[in-house]
Structure formats: C-alpha cells, structure tokens
C-alpha cells in the first residue's frame, strides 16, 4: 500500500505536515505578542518625539512602525491559513492535486515562508508541499504567476517597498490621537508633499525669480576646443571698421579728445624737465666711480710690478752666493 501511495503522491504529508503546522501556529502567536509590545513602545517614542518638536526623527521612525504593523498583520493571516490547512490535511493527503478551496491558503504559505525568517517551520511545510505538488507549483506561487492565487493582503504586507506619504501621515495622526499630543501637522504635510528632485539631470525649469540675464550662457564646444581660433576672431573683430554710429560719436567727441591730448603733452614735458637734473647727477656719480676704479687698478698694477722686481733681485743674489 505504501508503494501505491508513493506512486500517486499520497501519504507524503501526513503527520509531518501536522507537526510543522502546529509548531508554526504556536510560534506565530508568540511572535505576535512580542511584536505587539514592541509596537506599543515604538509608538510611544514617536509621540514623545512629536511632543518635543523632533518631527524629522518621527518621520523616519514611523516607517519602522508601519513595517512592524505589516508583519504583525501578515502573521495574523498566516495563522488562520495554517489552522485551515491543518484541519484539511487528510484531504490534501488523499488527493493528488491541490483542492481549489485550499489553493489560496497553500499558495500563501509557500509565498510567505522564505519572507518570514522568524518562522522556520513554514519552510518545512513549504518543502512538504514541494514534495507533494512538484517544483513547478512552488515556483508559480513564489514568483506570483497569474495562475496562482496568493492572498493579496499577504503580498502587500510582506512587500519591501517604502510606505507612501499618505500612509505615514495617517499613522502619525493616529499616534497623536492615541497619546493626546498637541501637534501641528502642516510642516510634516509640506515635507511629504515635496517631490524628490532629479539629482542626475538637475531642475528641469528655471525658477521664476531668476531673469534671463542671470542664466549662464551656453558655450559652444567648438569655441572651448579651439581657443586660438576664438582669439583670432576677436582680433579680427577689433580691426574691423567702426560702425556709422560709432564714427559720429567719435566726431562729436573730437574737441574733448584734443583738449585731453594737450593736457597729456604738457604733463609729459613737465615730467621730463623734472627728471633731467636727476639723471645728470646720477651720471656724474657714475663717472666718479669709474675714475676711482681706474685709479685702484693702476695702483694694483704698480704694486705687482714692484713685487716682481723684488723677487727677481732675490733670485740673482742667491745665484751669486
């Protein structure tokens, strides 16, 4: 009889599935009580932060509270599914395919088992289902394929996406109402309503306060790559003939420019007259220094000649002796 049961995939669950489901149910109840106490402490801390005016910390901590609440809610649903499957284990054991009325409970347990690391008994139940229904059935439930019927609340509560600003604001208001904290939510609402800026591309529009003249001009890559060509173009523009308006302005200012030139010539002549006596005095000092240097060189030469003469007479006296 055991061989026939193995051929038709019957009798594989049996007592093992019941044991694992009972352990999972008891463990889920313990975890719910533990998380319930943690949630109360976390909500109380957030109320204290809001009362102290530390809204930035409260906005961060509320995400942890939402995460713990979602896990607590998913555990509650999984507990019901485990009890439902536990009561129908004989039906699962007697049929080759998963019954339609148990399909949602079985698929939800398979999907939640690797995501609930605090309940390792669910992984044992998942392995038993894999031995009963095959790896394709397990993959379909784990990957959320269209032909599976995983509970939508389980999928939402066990997702790793960040909570929306509306959910965070709602939880903060519930905490404020629970602990009777006086809190103005306008600042937090404004913070949640801000859209994240695109840090890669920068702001897409220029603010209304800036004028077109304040916007920095765009430089063409050709001018930046060839600074010599740009300098030559500037030189050519400087040497071009002036415009008619410029010539008229120059003609109108001819009287003023001539008077400026006369004033400049007189000031230059005065400077020359002042610098002439200074330059003559410098030349005289230079000539006197040159004469002194020549006298010193002549005296040095005479001394050298006398020394040579004395040295020569000494040699002659030594040879005679």
Secondary structure, DSSP 8 states (H G I E B T S, - for coil): -HHHHHHTT-SSSHHHHHHHHHHHHHHHHHHHHHHHHHHHHHHHHHHHHHHTT-HHHHHHHHHHHHHHHHHHHHHHHHHHHHHHHHHTHHHHHH-SS--GGGHHHHHHHHHHHTT-TT-THHHHHHHHHHHHH-HHHHHHHHTT-TT----HHHHHHT--S---HHHHHHHHHHHHHHHT----THHHHHHHH-----TTT--SS--TTS-GGGS-----HHHHH-HHHHHHHHHHHHHS---HHHHHHHHHTHHHHHHHHHHHHHHHHHHHHHHHHHHHHHHHHHHHHHHHHHHHHHHHHHHHHHHHHHHHHHHHHHHH-
